[in-house]
Amino acid sequence: MAVNGPNEWSELREWLSARVIRVDLTEFADPDRLRLSRALTALTSALGEGHDDESHLAAAVVRGELARGGAPRADDVLRTHLAIALAARTAEVRGVTPGGALVVADARQAAECRVLAEEVLALSPHPELIAFATDLLRRLDEARAWRWVEPDVWTAAVVGLAVLVLPFVGAAIGDPVVTVAGVLVGGALVFGFVVAHRKRRWAVDADAAFGRGGR
């Protein structure tokens, strides 16, 4: 699954909903029963609605219940539910294309997705959630690679002409200072040209997904 692939929020929500642990609350003491009930209510609400920040709020609720402490079995359930809320949050922080696909659209989204995935791994929840977070981190790493963005013809022509002409002018007038300056300016132009026409892979993919230009 590519970072900027058609991973719709609705599909992820269904997948995560199927991994919610539903326990018999009567098997727990009253304090743990209340903790689990409050956490489950917040989580199922977030996965059912899918509104902005719902998963963030659910994670806060589950995190609070986990901080209270209780029976080990109850804490294990809460850790898995927190991991589910965090996984859902990776969808909320991404952009949504007109077609409904989730995409990493800027550096902030990429960084937040990474933090969320790392926290999921730290919770050591269900193996499938570990696999989800591991795969997301792998795809984020791959998406950091630089890709060349095709420049427009006129920009390339101006830079190329400057690189060729400036040193030639210095040589033609017999002034070594001008020649050296021309070489340095030409090198700076080439460096700036390369930097300006490369992007992270996620940015290139996001431009394509949202129908933005090549830059």
C-alpha positions as CSV (number, residue, x, y, z in Angstrom):
1,M,0.0,0.0,0.0
2,A,1.7,3.2,-1.1
3,V,1.8,6.2,1.2
4,N,-0.2,8.2,-1.4
5,G,-2.3,5.2,-2.6
6,P,-6.1,4.9,-2.5
7,N,-6.3,4.1,1.2
8,E,-9.7,5.7,1.9
9,W,-10.6,6.6,5.4
10,S,-13.8,4.6,5.2
11,E,-11.8,1.4,4.3
12,L,-9.3,2.0,7.1
13,R,-12.1,2.7,9.6
14,E,-13.8,-0.6,8.7
15,W,-10.5,-2.5,9.1
16,L,-9.8,-0.9,12.5
17,S,-13.4,-1.5,13.7
18,A,-12.9,-5.2,13.1
19,R,-9.9,-5.2,15.5
20,V,-11.6,-3.5,18.4
21,I,-11.5,-5.9,21.4
22,R,-15.0,-6.4,22.8
23,V,-14.8,-8.0,26.2
24,D,-17.5,-9.1,28.7
25,L,-17.5,-6.2,31.1
26,T,-19.1,-8.3,33.8
27,E,-15.8,-10.2,34.1
28,F,-14.1,-7.0,35.4
29,A,-14.2,-5.1,38.7
30,D,-16.2,-1.9,38.7
31,P,-13.3,0.5,38.3
32,D,-12.0,-1.4,35.3
33,R,-15.4,-1.9,33.9
34,L,-15.9,1.9,33.9
35,R,-12.5,2.5,32.3
36,L,-13.2,0.0,29.5
37,S,-16.7,1.2,28.9
38,R,-15.6,4.9,28.6
39,A,-12.7,4.0,26.3
40,L,-14.8,1.7,24.1
41,T,-17.6,4.4,23.8
42,A,-15.0,7.0,22.6
43,L,-13.3,4.6,20.2
44,T,-16.5,3.3,18.6
45,S,-17.8,6.8,18.2
46,A,-14.7,7.9,16.4
47,L,-14.6,4.9,14.1
48,G,-18.3,5.2,13.4
49,E,-18.4,8.9,12.6
50,G,-15.0,9.5,11.1
51,H,-15.2,13.3,11.7
52,D,-12.2,15.5,11.9
53,D,-10.3,15.1,15.2
54,E,-12.7,12.3,16.4
55,S,-9.8,9.8,16.6
56,H,-7.6,12.4,18.3
57,L,-10.3,12.9,21.0
58,A,-10.8,9.1,21.3
59,A,-7.0,8.6,21.8
60,A,-7.0,11.2,24.6
61,V,-9.9,9.5,26.3
62,V,-8.3,6.0,26.1
63,R,-4.9,7.4,27.1
64,G,-6.5,9.0,30.2
65,E,-8.2,5.7,31.2
66,L,-4.9,3.8,30.7
67,A,-3.1,6.3,32.9
68,R,-5.5,5.5,35.8
69,G,-4.1,2.0,36.0
70,G,-5.9,-1.2,36.9
71,A,-5.9,-4.9,36.2
72,P,-3.3,-6.1,33.7
73,R,-5.9,-7.6,31.4
74,A,-7.9,-4.3,31.3
75,D,-4.7,-2.4,30.6
76,D,-3.9,-4.7,27.7
77,V,-7.3,-4.1,26.2
78,L,-6.8,-0.3,26.6
79,R,-3.4,-0.4,25.0
80,T,-4.8,-2.1,21.9
81,H,-7.7,0.4,21.8
82,L,-5.2,3.3,22.1
83,A,-3.2,1.8,19.2
84,I,-6.4,1.6,17.1
85,A,-7.2,5.3,17.9
86,L,-3.7,6.3,16.9
87,A,-3.9,4.3,13.7
88,A,-7.2,6.0,12.8
89,R,-5.5,9.4,13.5
90,T,-3.0,8.7,10.7
91,A,-6.0,9.0,8.4
92,E,-7.3,12.2,9.9
93,V,-4.0,14.0,9.6
94,R,-3.6,13.2,5.8
95,G,-5.2,15.1,3.0
96,V,-8.2,13.8,1.0
97,T,-8.3,13.9,-2.8
98,P,-11.4,14.7,-4.7
99,G,-11.7,10.9,-5.3
100,G,-11.6,10.2,-1.5
101,A,-8.0,8.8,-1.3
102,L,-5.9,9.7,1.6
103,V,-2.5,11.3,0.8
104,V,0.4,12.7,2.7
105,A,0.3,16.3,1.3
106,D,2.9,18.1,3.3
107,A,5.9,17.7,5.6
108,R,3.8,18.3,8.7
109,Q,1.5,15.4,7.8
110,A,4.4,13.1,7.1
111,A,6.0,14.0,10.4
112,E,2.8,13.5,12.4
113,C,2.1,10.1,10.7
114,R,5.6,9.0,11.7
115,V,5.1,9.9,15.3
116,L,1.7,8.2,15.5
117,A,3.1,5.0,13.9
118,E,6.0,4.9,16.3
119,E,3.7,5.3,19.2
120,V,1.6,2.4,17.9
121,L,4.7,0.2,17.8
122,A,5.7,1.3,21.3
123,L,2.3,0.1,22.7
124,S,3.0,-3.4,21.3
125,P,-0.6,-4.2,20.5
126,H,-2.2,-6.8,18.3
127,P,0.3,-8.2,15.6
128,E,-1.9,-6.8,12.8
129,L,-1.6,-3.3,14.2
130,I,2.1,-3.7,14.6
131,A,2.3,-4.7,10.9
132,F,0.2,-1.7,10.0
133,A,2.5,0.7,11.8
134,T,5.7,-1.0,10.5
135,D,4.4,-0.8,6.9
136,L,3.4,2.8,7.3
137,L,6.9,3.7,8.6
138,R,8.5,1.8,5.7
139,R,6.3,3.7,3.2
140,L,7.1,7.0,4.8
141,D,10.8,6.2,4.6
142,E,10.5,5.4,0.9
143,A,8.5,8.6,0.3
144,R,11.3,10.7,1.7
145,A,13.4,9.9,-1.4
146,W,14.1,12.8,-3.7
147,R,12.5,12.9,-7.2
148,W,13.3,15.1,-10.1
149,V,10.5,17.5,-11.2
150,E,10.6,18.3,-14.9
151,P,11.4,22.0,-15.3
152,D,9.7,24.2,-17.9
153,V,11.7,24.7,-21.2
154,W,12.3,28.4,-20.7
155,T,13.8,28.1,-17.2
156,A,16.1,25.3,-18.4
157,A,17.1,27.3,-21.4
158,V,17.9,30.5,-19.4
159,V,20.1,28.6,-16.9
160,G,21.9,26.7,-19.6
161,L,22.6,29.9,-21.5
162,A,23.9,31.6,-18.4
163,V,26.2,28.7,-17.6
164,L,27.7,28.8,-21.1
165,V,27.8,32.5,-21.7
166,L,29.2,34.0,-18.4
167,P,32.6,32.2,-18.5
168,F,32.8,32.9,-22.3
169,V,32.4,36.6,-21.7
170,G,35.3,36.6,-19.2
171,A,37.5,34.7,-21.6
172,A,36.5,37.0,-24.5
173,I,37.5,40.1,-22.8
174,G,40.6,38.5,-21.3
175,D,39.7,39.2,-17.7
176,P,40.4,36.2,-15.4
177,V,38.4,37.7,-12.6
178,V,35.3,37.9,-14.8
179,T,35.9,34.4,-16.0
180,V,36.2,33.0,-12.5
181,A,33.1,35.0,-11.4
182,G,31.2,33.6,-14.4
183,V,32.1,30.1,-13.5
184,L,31.1,30.6,-9.9
185,V,27.8,32.3,-10.8
186,G,27.1,29.5,-13.3
187,G,27.7,26.8,-10.7
188,A,25.4,28.6,-8.3
189,L,22.7,28.8,-10.9
190,V,23.0,25.0,-11.6
191,F,22.9,24.2,-7.9
192,G,19.9,26.4,-7.4
193,F,18.2,24.9,-10.5
194,V,18.7,21.4,-9.2
195,V,17.5,22.2,-5.7
196,A,14.4,24.0,-7.1
197,H,13.5,21.1,-9.3
198,R,13.6,18.2,-6.9
199,K,10.9,17.1,-4.4
200,R,10.3,14.4,-1.9
201,R,8.4,11.5,-3.5
202,W,5.4,12.1,-1.3
203,A,5.2,15.7,-2.5
204,V,5.3,14.7,-6.2
205,D,2.6,12.0,-5.6
206,A,0.5,14.5,-3.7
207,D,0.7,17.0,-6.6
208,A,-0.4,14.4,-9.0
209,A,-3.2,13.2,-6.6
210,F,-4.6,16.7,-6.2
211,G,-4.1,17.7,-9.8
212,R,-1.5,20.3,-9.0
213,G,1.2,21.4,-11.5
214,G,4.5,19.7,-11.8
215,R,6.0,22.2,-9.3
